[in-house]
Amino acid sequence: MMYTRTLILLQVIVILTLVSGCTGKFTDINKNPYDFTESDLKGDYQLMGAPITQAQLYLIHYNHPPTAQLQQNLNADVFSGYMMTPTPFEGNINNTNYGLLYIWNNNPWNEAYHWVMKPCVFAQQKAGDKYPDFYALATIMKVEAMHRISDIFGPIIYSHFGDTNNENTFEYDSQQQVYYTFFHDLDTAINLLTNYVNSGSPQRFQAFDLVYKGDYTKWIKFANTLRLRLAIRINGVDKDKARKEGEAALKHPLGLLQDAKDIFAVDISPVTHPLNIMCYTWADLRMSAPMESILTGYNDPRLPRYFVSTDEGKDVYHGIRNGIRISLKEQYSGYSKLVRLDNKIQYMAVAEAWFLKAEASLNGWDGAGSAAYNYEKGVSTSFEQYSISNVNDYLKNDTSKPRPYVDPINKDNNVPAGSKHLSTITIKWNEQASPEEKLERIITQKWIAMFPEGQEAWTEFRRTGYPKLFPVVINNSNNTINSEKFIRRLPFAQIEQVTNPKALTRAKAMLKGPDTGGTQLWWDTK
């Protein structure tokens, strides 16, 4: 069967990827130990399709929760203000209180290059000009994966990766360079796929597609939305380029993602979501304090769709503040768990597209429409995603605000009323508000809607300063990270110091400061 053959080839590529390492070359990756030849597989497109399937599955390591925990959960999911662990890892000196553990922080880098970047480049090479649809899909997946890595570290290895005839194969691009290349790649992919669809050619990706089941129109809309996401990202540092790329996305004939059901989420069935393992099997994951403050303060009907009430009562929710003193896991393990997630890992909620348009409206970009309309559509689309109906009452609420945070165990962790770290933003759109207040309102609701995708939430918090989060109580960074400014990035992966030291030295020189968690990225102007 085609599905079985896909899995076999996927296993072959995985093995080859592991053997060759993150900065290995592609010399032997086309050799097939199962004796399938390119001629054998041409008819069912395995050589292009299976690597893209692998890339989808490993955006977050879908079937190995310990890796997924280090890849994203114990960094971005926590830094975003979504989640916190009750576990005092490494004697309570760990990422959650800025005692950054380098062995943990290798994981985002290693996973992206081993499991995603390499198979995407492989698929591009095999597709070439003969299979423009597969080339385009591999390109979109590559940008989706690697912009996340750039938003963690800054400069990354991208434009020359896989070019075995170039001595600069493993040279870093600056973050500005890599973002420009992302835009070029997305433009190429969108045009290829749009032309392919318009030509009436067959959509051949269905057997490999764990997101949209081979629907190329949805892939084009996702790529446009991704392009707008990246354009909004750089508006604070490169307004002309941001406007050009953002308006190209907004004006594309097929537009952006619109319907709640079209979320970009990878179906990992029958494997359970790794966050379920972290939360329920290991008891390493609980609600965060900002989530408690914002969702309970707004009486947000999404709260019971995201988190489980505590044993204290049906409507009692408690989150853990980041960077606090924890002696034993049992101290905080009774706080609110995540609601069990289904077998799809979400990377872009469709509500995000509407909030991106709302911010584009604030920027005055052509094609964005009304900020008020887009904002309200963002909220209503999020409600629709969770089958919640009373959105109008929510959108009319102009009094509710985030609540002060009270830790029942330790008052030293409280965030009282009047604290500068406690937001006073309300829900109802106010056309007379200042641009900054409008931005806070947009990003606060965007933050709620993107849950549980902590990577994008952390990135947007760094870019905008919203929503207002609570600084760590204990800061173990040895003065490399300012508690009031929060963590801005992860230091480069230590493995690069061993395998690619000269290029790494040049990459460090591209940063705005030292290779620490306190140095801001190129687009980070807050």
Backbone torsions as a table, in degrees:
resi	resn	phi	psi	omega
1	MET	NA	151.7	-178.8
2	MET	-59.9	-41.8	-177.8
3	TYR	-62.4	-41.2	179.1
4	THR	-64.2	-43.4	179.5
5	ARG	-64.4	-35.6	177.0
6	THR	-61.4	-46.0	-179.2
7	LEU	-64.1	-39.4	179.3
8	ILE	-62.7	-47.6	-179.3
9	LEU	-66.0	-36.3	177.5
10	LEU	-61.3	-41.3	177.3
11	GLN	-63.3	-38.9	177.8
12	VAL	-59.9	-47.4	-178.3
13	ILE	-64.9	-38.6	177.9
14	VAL	-60.2	-46.9	-179.3
15	ILE	-61.1	-46.3	-179.7
16	LEU	-63.0	-37.2	179.5
17	THR	-64.6	-44.6	180.0
18	LEU	-62.4	-43.5	-177.1
19	VAL	-64.7	-39.1	-172.2
20	SER	-81.1	-18.8	177.7
21	GLY	78.1	168.3	-170.1
22	CYS	-72.0	-23.8	176.7
23	THR	-116.4	23.0	176.2
24	GLY	-76.8	167.9	-179.1
25	LYS	-95.9	174.2	-174.2
26	PHE	-97.5	19.7	-170.0
27	THR	-53.6	-45.2	-172.4
28	ASP	-109.3	6.4	-171.6
29	ILE	-69.2	-20.6	179.9
30	ASN	-83.4	-9.1	178.4
31	LYS	-77.1	133.3	-172.8
32	ASN	-113.5	107.7	-178.0
33	PRO	-68.5	-12.4	177.1
34	TYR	-91.9	8.0	174.3
35	ASP	65.6	23.3	168.5
36	PHE	-82.3	131.0	175.9
37	THR	-98.6	165.2	177.0
38	GLU	-59.5	-35.5	179.0
39	SER	-64.3	-41.4	178.9
40	ASP	-60.4	-37.1	-169.8
41	LEU	-98.9	-5.2	-175.1
42	LYS	-59.5	-39.3	-174.8
43	GLY	-66.2	-32.0	-179.1
44	ASP	-109.6	10.8	168.4
45	TYR	62.6	27.2	-175.5
46	GLN	-61.9	-39.7	-173.8
47	LEU	-64.7	-26.9	175.7
48	MET	-95.0	-38.8	-173.1
49	GLY	-74.1	-44.6	-175.8
50	ALA	-61.8	-41.1	177.3
51	PRO	-62.6	-33.2	179.1
52	ILE	-70.9	-35.5	173.5
53	THR	-59.0	-45.2	178.3
54	GLN	-58.9	-44.1	-179.3
55	ALA	-60.5	-39.9	177.4
56	GLN	-61.9	-45.5	-175.3
57	LEU	-67.3	-26.3	-172.4
58	TYR	-109.7	12.5	169.5
59	LEU	-52.7	-43.7	161.0
60	ILE	-125.5	132.7	-172.9
61	HIS	-57.7	101.4	-165.2
62	TYR	-69.3	-30.4	-171.2
63	ASN	-117.1	16.8	177.8
64	HIS	-139.9	84.7	-175.3
65	PRO	-54.5	-34.8	177.6
66	PRO	-60.4	-37.0	177.2
67	THR	-71.3	-44.4	178.8
68	ALA	-59.6	-35.4	179.6
69	GLN	-62.1	-40.2	179.9
70	LEU	-85.1	-25.5	-179.1
71	GLN	-68.8	-40.0	-177.3
72	GLN	-141.2	-38.2	-168.0
73	ASN	-65.9	-44.0	-178.1
74	LEU	-87.9	18.2	166.1
75	ASN	-131.6	-86.2	-170.6
76	ALA	-62.2	-41.6	-178.6
77	ASP	-61.5	-32.9	177.7
78	VAL	-82.2	-46.8	-177.4
79	PHE	-62.3	-26.5	-178.4
80	SER	-73.6	-14.9	-174.8
81	GLY	86.4	8.8	179.3
82	TYR	-80.3	-45.1	-168.9
83	MET	-137.6	165.2	174.4
84	MET	-151.8	152.6	178.7
85	THR	-99.2	140.9	171.8
86	PRO	-84.7	-1.0	-173.3
87	THR	-91.6	124.1	179.3
88	PRO	-82.1	68.4	-178.6
89	PHE	-54.7	142.2	174.5
90	GLU	51.9	46.5	178.5
91	GLY	65.4	29.5	-179.5
92	ASN	63.4	30.2	169.0
93	ILE	-122.1	98.6	-172.2
94	ASN	-158.0	-173.4	-174.8
95	ASN	-56.2	-33.0	-174.1
96	THR	-66.4	-21.5	175.7
97	ASN	-122.5	26.1	172.7
98	TYR	70.6	14.4	168.8
99	GLY	-85.5	69.9	-167.2
100	LEU	-59.8	130.2	-178.8
101	LEU	-101.7	111.7	-172.9
102	TYR	-63.2	-31.9	-179.9
103	ILE	-68.0	-29.9	173.4
104	TRP	-69.3	-42.8	-168.3
105	ASN	-78.6	-4.4	169.7
106	ASN	-69.2	-26.3	-168.1
107	ASN	-63.3	-47.9	179.5
108	PRO	-56.9	-41.6	-179.6
109	TRP	-65.0	-52.2	-175.9
110	ASN	-61.4	-44.9	-177.3
111	GLU	-62.5	-42.8	-177.7
112	ALA	-63.7	-42.5	-176.5
113	TYR	-79.9	-40.4	179.0
114	HIS	-64.2	-49.0	-162.3
115	TRP	-106.1	-15.6	-175.1
116	VAL	-122.7	-56.8	-176.6
117	MET	-59.9	-48.0	-176.9
118	LYS	-63.1	-49.7	178.8
119	PRO	-64.9	-31.1	177.5
120	CYS	-66.3	-44.0	177.4
121	VAL	-64.0	-40.2	176.9
122	PHE	-57.9	-47.1	-179.9
123	ALA	-63.5	-39.5	177.2
124	GLN	-61.4	-44.1	-178.6
125	GLN	-63.7	-40.5	-178.9
126	LYS	-73.2	-33.3	-178.2
127	ALA	-74.0	-46.3	-179.3
128	GLY	51.7	-141.9	178.6
129	ASP	-85.8	-13.9	-173.9
130	LYS	-76.9	-28.7	-176.4
131	TYR	-127.1	73.6	-173.0
132	PRO	-62.8	-28.7	179.2
133	ASP	-67.1	-44.1	179.1
134	PHE	-68.6	-37.2	177.1
135	TYR	-60.9	-44.2	-178.6
136	ALA	-64.6	-44.5	-177.9
137	LEU	-65.3	-40.8	176.6
138	ALA	-63.3	-36.7	179.9
139	THR	-67.0	-44.3	178.8
140	ILE	-61.6	-43.4	179.2
141	MET	-64.1	-37.3	180.0
142	LYS	-63.2	-44.2	179.5
143	VAL	-66.7	-42.8	179.1
144	GLU	-57.7	-42.3	-179.3
145	ALA	-73.0	-45.7	-168.1
146	MET	-84.0	-21.0	173.1
147	HIS	-67.9	-30.3	175.8
148	ARG	-64.1	-39.1	-179.5
149	ILE	-71.7	-40.2	176.2
150	SER	-63.4	-35.5	179.9
151	ASP	-75.0	-8.4	172.1
152	ILE	-92.6	-47.3	-170.3
153	PHE	-106.1	-33.7	-174.3
154	GLY	108.6	-113.9	174.6
155	PRO	-61.5	140.4	177.6
156	ILE	-141.4	167.6	174.7
157	ILE	-85.4	116.2	-175.0
158	TYR	-143.6	-64.0	-166.7
159	SER	-66.6	-28.0	-178.9
160	HIS	-103.5	-1.0	-175.2
161	PHE	-61.6	131.3	178.0
162	GLY	86.9	-4.3	178.0
163	ASP	-87.2	88.6	-172.8
164	THR	-71.7	-10.8	178.2
165	ASN	-93.0	4.3	-176.3
166	ASN	-116.5	126.1	-178.9
167	GLU	-68.0	-13.0	178.8
168	ASN	-96.3	24.1	-176.0
169	THR	-50.8	-37.6	-173.6
170	PHE	-111.4	25.4	175.7
171	GLU	-80.2	143.3	179.1
172	TYR	-80.4	147.7	165.2
173	ASP	-96.5	144.6	169.7
174	SER	-63.0	162.7	-179.0
175	GLN	-65.1	-35.2	175.9
176	GLN	-63.3	-44.9	179.0
177	GLN	-60.6	-43.7	-175.6
178	VAL	-70.3	-35.4	176.0
179	TYR	-65.2	-41.1	176.2
180	TYR	-60.4	-38.1	178.2
181	THR	-69.8	-38.1	174.2
182	PHE	-54.8	-47.4	-178.7
183	PHE	-62.8	-42.7	177.9
184	HIS	-60.8	-45.2	-178.0
185	ASP	-65.7	-41.7	178.3
186	LEU	-65.2	-40.8	177.9
187	ASP	-59.5	-45.3	178.7
188	THR	-60.8	-48.1	-176.6
189	ALA	-64.7	-43.6	-179.3
190	ILE	-62.9	-43.9	179.5
191	ASN	-65.4	-44.1	179.0
192	LEU	-60.3	-47.2	-175.6
193	LEU	-71.8	-36.5	177.2
194	THR	-64.3	-46.4	177.8
195	ASN	-62.0	-38.6	179.9
196	TYR	-63.5	-45.0	179.0
197	VAL	-65.1	-43.9	-178.7
198	ASN	-64.6	-25.1	-179.8
199	SER	-77.6	-10.8	-179.0
200	GLY	78.9	13.9	-179.9
201	SER	-69.3	157.1	-176.6
202	PRO	-68.2	144.1	177.0
203	GLN	-89.5	108.1	-163.8
204	ARG	-103.9	9.7	-170.8
205	PHE	-99.7	-0.1	-170.6
206	GLN	-56.2	-42.2	-175.4
207	ALA	-67.5	-15.6	-174.1
208	PHE	-112.5	-8.7	-167.3
209	ASP	-92.3	113.0	-179.8
210	LEU	-95.0	7.6	-178.7
211	VAL	-115.4	-62.7	-172.9
212	TYR	-114.9	12.0	175.6
213	LYS	54.2	36.4	174.5
214	GLY	85.4	11.1	-179.8
215	ASP	-83.3	102.7	-175.1
216	TYR	-67.5	-31.4	179.4
217	THR	-62.0	-40.9	177.9
218	LYS	-67.2	-35.5	176.7
219	TRP	-63.9	-39.2	178.3
220	ILE	-64.9	-43.3	178.9
221	LYS	-63.9	-39.8	176.4
222	PHE	-62.9	-44.1	-179.6
223	ALA	-63.6	-38.8	175.3
224	ASN	-62.6	-42.0	-180.0
225	THR	-66.8	-39.2	175.9
226	LEU	-63.0	-40.1	177.5
227	ARG	-62.3	-41.3	177.7
228	LEU	-66.9	-39.6	176.3
229	ARG	-55.3	-47.6	-176.9
230	LEU	-72.0	-32.1	177.1
231	ALA	-66.4	-46.0	176.4
232	ILE	-59.2	-37.7	-177.7
233	ARG	-57.4	-38.8	-172.1
234	ILE	-99.3	6.6	-175.0
235	ASN	-62.4	-30.2	-179.2
236	GLY	-72.8	-17.0	-175.5
237	VAL	-121.2	-16.7	-174.1
238	ASP	-151.6	71.1	-169.2
239	LYS	-62.1	-40.7	-177.4
240	ASP	-64.9	-46.5	178.6
241	LYS	-65.2	-40.6	179.6
242	ALA	-59.6	-47.6	179.9
243	ARG	-61.5	-45.5	-178.9
244	LYS	-58.0	-48.9	-176.7
245	GLU	-72.8	-39.2	179.7
246	GLY	-64.1	-43.6	-179.9
247	GLU	-68.8	-31.6	175.4
248	ALA	-62.4	-40.3	177.9
249	ALA	-68.3	-44.1	-177.0
250	LEU	-65.9	-33.2	-174.2
251	LYS	-94.1	-1.5	179.7
252	HIS	-61.9	138.8	-175.9
253	PRO	-55.1	-32.5	-178.9
254	LEU	-89.5	-13.0	172.5
255	GLY	71.0	-156.5	-175.7
256	LEU	-103.7	174.1	169.7
257	LEU	-61.2	140.6	-177.1
258	GLN	-131.1	-40.3	-173.1
259	ASP	-91.8	136.5	-174.6
260	ALA	-55.6	-33.0	-176.7
261	LYS	-70.7	-11.8	-175.6
262	ASP	-95.4	29.9	177.2
263	ILE	-58.4	148.4	174.6
264	PHE	-87.2	96.8	-177.4
265	ALA	-138.2	133.3	-176.4
266	VAL	-90.1	124.0	179.8
267	ASP	-81.3	112.5	-177.5
268	ILE	-103.7	13.4	-179.8
269	SER	-52.2	142.0	2.5
270	PRO	-89.3	10.7	-179.2
271	VAL	-71.0	138.7	178.9
272	THR	-77.2	154.3	-179.8
273	HIS	-60.7	131.8	-177.5
274	PRO	-59.9	-28.8	178.2
275	LEU	-65.4	-28.6	176.1
276	ASN	-64.5	-39.8	178.8
277	ILE	-65.3	-47.4	-178.9
278	MET	-60.0	-38.5	-174.6
279	CYS	-81.7	-46.9	-169.8
280	TYR	-98.7	-39.9	-178.1
281	THR	-79.6	-43.3	-176.7
282	TRP	-98.2	-16.1	-175.4
283	ALA	55.9	38.4	-179.1
284	ASP	-100.2	7.0	-169.7
285	LEU	-145.5	131.3	178.4
286	ARG	-143.9	172.4	176.5
287	MET	-60.8	151.1	177.0
288	SER	-93.5	161.4	177.1
289	ALA	-63.6	-44.1	177.8
290	PRO	-60.8	-36.6	177.2
291	MET	-61.8	-44.4	176.7
292	GLU	-59.1	-49.0	-176.3
293	SER	-59.8	-48.8	-174.1
294	ILE	-75.0	-48.6	-174.7
295	LEU	-70.7	-39.6	177.5
296	THR	-72.3	-36.5	178.4
297	GLY	-62.0	-36.9	179.2
298	TYR	-86.0	-4.0	-171.7
299	ASN	48.8	47.1	-170.8
300	ASP	-73.6	123.4	-178.8
301	PRO	-67.5	-8.5	174.7
302	ARG	-79.1	-13.6	-176.3
303	LEU	-53.9	-52.5	179.8
304	PRO	-72.4	-8.0	174.0
305	ARG	-86.5	-17.4	-179.1
306	TYR	-101.5	-39.6	-171.0
307	PHE	-134.5	158.3	179.7
308	VAL	-100.9	134.9	178.1
309	SER	-65.0	158.5	-178.0
310	THR	-80.0	176.5	178.7
311	ASP	-68.9	-11.0	-178.3
312	GLU	-72.0	-20.6	179.9
313	GLY	165.4	164.3	-175.2
314	LYS	-59.0	-39.6	-174.3
315	ASP	-109.0	22.6	-179.2
316	VAL	-103.8	120.8	-179.9
317	TYR	-123.9	137.6	176.2
318	HIS	-132.2	133.3	174.1
319	GLY	-113.1	157.8	-179.5
320	ILE	-98.2	133.4	176.9
321	ARG	-76.9	142.5	179.5
322	ASN	-67.7	147.3	170.2
323	GLY	67.2	38.1	179.1
324	ILE	-104.5	170.4	177.7
325	ARG	-79.5	117.6	177.0
326	ILE	-125.2	122.5	179.9
327	SER	-93.4	-42.5	-177.7
328	LEU	-134.3	144.7	178.7
329	LYS	-56.5	-35.7	-175.2
330	GLU	-62.7	-21.1	179.8
331	GLN	-56.7	-43.9	-172.3
332	TYR	-119.5	3.7	-176.4
333	SER	-68.2	-16.8	178.1
334	GLY	-82.4	-2.0	178.5
335	TYR	-72.7	175.6	-167.9
336	SER	-65.7	128.9	174.5
337	LYS	-82.7	163.1	170.0
338	LEU	-73.5	144.3	168.3
339	VAL	-62.5	138.4	-178.9
340	ARG	-57.5	128.8	-178.1
341	LEU	-86.9	154.2	176.7
342	ASP	-76.7	-168.9	-173.5
343	ASN	-90.7	31.2	176.4
344	LYS	-125.5	133.7	176.4
345	ILE	-98.3	117.1	-174.5
346	GLN	-85.5	133.8	175.8
347	TYR	-120.5	-19.8	173.9
348	MET	-152.5	109.8	170.7
349	ALA	-75.0	144.3	-177.8
350	VAL	-65.4	-28.1	175.6
351	ALA	-53.5	-32.6	-179.7
352	GLU	-58.5	-37.8	-179.4
353	ALA	-59.3	-41.1	-179.8
354	TRP	-69.8	-37.4	178.0
355	PHE	-70.1	-33.9	173.9
356	LEU	-62.7	-42.2	177.9
357	LYS	-64.5	-37.7	178.9
358	ALA	-61.8	-42.2	179.0
359	GLU	-71.2	-36.8	174.9
360	ALA	-60.0	-34.9	175.8
361	SER	-62.9	-43.5	177.2
362	LEU	-60.2	-33.4	-179.9
363	ASN	-77.0	-11.4	-179.2
364	GLY	79.4	24.8	-177.6
365	TRP	-78.4	139.0	177.8
366	ASP	-64.4	138.6	177.1
367	GLY	90.2	-2.2	-175.3
368	ALA	-82.9	-29.2	-178.1
369	GLY	80.0	-157.6	-174.8
370	SER	-83.3	131.6	177.2
371	ALA	-63.1	-42.7	-179.2
372	ALA	-61.3	-47.0	-179.8
373	TYR	-61.8	-46.6	-178.3
374	ASN	-63.9	-40.7	178.2
375	TYR	-59.6	-49.5	-178.0
376	GLU	-67.6	-34.2	175.1
377	LYS	-66.7	-34.6	176.5
378	GLY	-61.7	-46.0	179.5
379	VAL	-66.1	-46.4	-177.5
380	SER	-65.6	-34.3	177.6
381	THR	-67.4	-37.3	175.4
382	SER	-64.2	-42.7	177.3
383	PHE	-61.6	-41.1	179.6
384	GLU	-63.2	-37.3	178.3
385	GLN	-57.0	-33.4	-178.3
386	TYR	-105.9	16.2	176.9
387	SER	54.4	44.4	177.1
388	ILE	-105.8	133.8	-169.1
389	SER	-103.7	-22.9	-169.8
390	ASN	-89.1	50.3	-175.3
391	VAL	-72.0	-31.3	-176.5
392	ASN	-63.9	-42.8	177.3
393	ASP	-61.5	-39.9	179.6
394	TYR	-62.9	-46.0	-176.6
395	LEU	-69.4	-20.6	178.1
396	LYS	-85.4	-8.4	-174.5
397	ASN	-72.5	112.3	-180.0
398	ASP	-117.5	20.1	180.0
399	THR	-121.5	-34.5	-175.6
400	SER	-68.2	140.7	-179.9
401	LYS	-137.5	162.6	174.5
402	PRO	-55.6	141.7	-177.5
403	ARG	-84.7	151.2	167.7
404	PRO	-57.2	147.3	-178.8
405	TYR	-97.4	130.5	178.3
406	VAL	-124.1	121.0	175.5
407	ASP	-91.5	112.5	-177.9
408	PRO	-62.8	-17.1	-176.2
409	ILE	-93.5	-38.7	-173.3
410	ASN	-144.4	109.5	-177.3
411	LYS	-65.3	-18.1	178.0
412	ASP	-64.2	-16.9	-179.0
413	ASN	-93.7	-1.3	-175.7
414	ASN	-67.4	152.5	171.7
415	VAL	-122.9	98.7	-170.7
416	PRO	-78.7	166.8	173.2
417	ALA	-57.7	140.7	-178.9
418	GLY	88.7	-8.3	177.7
419	SER	-65.1	142.3	178.2
420	LYS	-66.6	-15.0	-179.6
421	HIS	-91.2	-1.7	-179.5
422	LEU	-103.4	120.2	-177.6
423	SER	-68.9	150.8	173.2
424	THR	-115.7	13.5	-176.7
425	ILE	-71.6	137.9	177.5
426	THR	-99.6	-177.5	-173.5
427	ILE	-92.2	-47.4	-171.5
428	LYS	-61.3	135.5	178.2
429	TRP	-65.0	137.8	179.4
430	ASN	-125.9	105.7	-175.6
431	GLU	-67.3	-22.4	-180.0
432	GLN	-87.6	-2.7	-178.7
433	ALA	-69.1	161.3	176.5
434	SER	-68.9	158.5	177.0
435	PRO	-56.2	-36.4	-179.1
436	GLU	-68.3	-40.5	177.5
437	GLU	-65.5	-39.2	177.0
438	LYS	-61.9	-41.8	179.3
439	LEU	-63.1	-43.7	179.4
440	GLU	-60.9	-40.8	-179.9
441	ARG	-64.0	-44.6	179.3
442	ILE	-61.2	-50.2	-173.5
443	ILE	-70.7	-34.2	178.3
444	THR	-62.3	-45.4	178.1
445	GLN	-70.7	-33.0	176.3
446	LYS	-63.7	-42.4	178.2
447	TRP	-59.0	-44.3	178.4
448	ILE	-62.3	-44.4	-173.1
449	ALA	-71.1	-28.4	-176.1
450	MET	-79.9	-12.7	-179.7
451	PHE	-50.7	137.9	7.2
452	PRO	-101.2	26.6	-174.8
453	GLU	-81.4	86.9	-171.4
454	GLY	-69.9	-25.5	-178.4
455	GLN	-63.7	-49.4	-179.4
456	GLU	-68.6	-34.9	179.3
457	ALA	-65.7	-41.8	177.5
458	TRP	-63.8	-42.7	-179.6
459	THR	-61.2	-46.1	-179.1
460	GLU	-67.6	-33.3	175.2
461	PHE	-63.4	-43.5	179.7
462	ARG	-65.4	-38.3	-177.5
463	ARG	-68.8	-39.9	-170.5
464	THR	-110.6	-23.6	-171.9
465	GLY	83.4	6.7	-178.0
466	TYR	-125.3	152.0	-6.0
467	PRO	-69.2	167.0	176.5
468	LYS	-66.7	126.1	178.6
469	LEU	-111.0	173.1	-178.8
470	PHE	-100.6	127.7	179.1
471	PRO	-66.2	159.3	178.0
472	VAL	-62.4	148.2	176.8
473	VAL	-81.5	-42.3	177.4
474	ILE	-111.1	128.6	-179.1
475	ASN	-117.1	108.8	-178.0
476	ASN	-102.4	31.0	-175.5
477	SER	-89.8	0.4	-175.0
478	ASN	56.4	42.6	175.3
479	ASN	67.9	18.7	176.7
480	THR	-91.3	-15.2	178.8
481	ILE	-128.9	128.3	178.1
482	ASN	-82.8	121.2	-177.3
483	SER	-56.5	-37.9	-177.4
484	GLU	-73.5	-22.3	178.9
485	LYS	-98.8	-10.2	177.1
486	PHE	68.3	169.6	179.6
487	ILE	-73.2	136.5	-174.1
488	ARG	-107.3	-22.8	-177.8
489	ARG	-166.3	174.8	168.3
490	LEU	-104.5	143.4	173.7
491	PRO	-60.7	154.6	-180.0
492	PHE	-55.8	151.3	-179.6
493	ALA	-61.8	132.7	-178.6
494	GLN	-61.2	-29.5	-178.5
495	ILE	-60.4	-28.4	178.9
496	GLU	-68.8	-27.7	177.3
497	GLN	-65.3	-29.2	-179.3
498	VAL	-87.2	-43.6	-170.4
499	THR	-97.3	-18.2	-172.6
500	ASN	-148.2	50.8	-167.5
501	PRO	-67.0	-37.7	-176.4
502	LYS	-68.6	-44.6	178.2
503	ALA	-65.4	-36.5	179.1
504	LEU	-63.8	-39.5	177.6
505	THR	-60.3	-42.1	178.1
506	ARG	-67.5	-35.6	179.0
507	ALA	-65.2	-40.4	179.6
508	LYS	-61.7	-32.5	179.0
509	ALA	-69.9	-16.6	178.3
510	MET	-81.1	-12.9	-178.0
511	LEU	-76.0	162.5	176.9
512	LYS	-77.0	-10.3	-178.3
513	GLY	-164.7	-157.6	-177.8
514	PRO	-69.5	164.2	-179.1
515	ASP	-79.4	69.9	-179.6
516	THR	-131.5	174.6	179.1
517	GLY	-74.0	-9.7	-178.4
518	GLY	-94.4	-6.5	-177.4
519	THR	-83.7	129.4	-177.7
520	GLN	-77.4	148.1	177.8
521	LEU	-79.2	172.8	-176.2
522	TRP	-56.3	-46.1	-176.5
523	TRP	-82.8	-6.7	-173.8
524	ASP	-87.2	102.0	-176.5
525	THR	-111.4	2.1	-178.5
526	LYS	-76.3	NA	NA
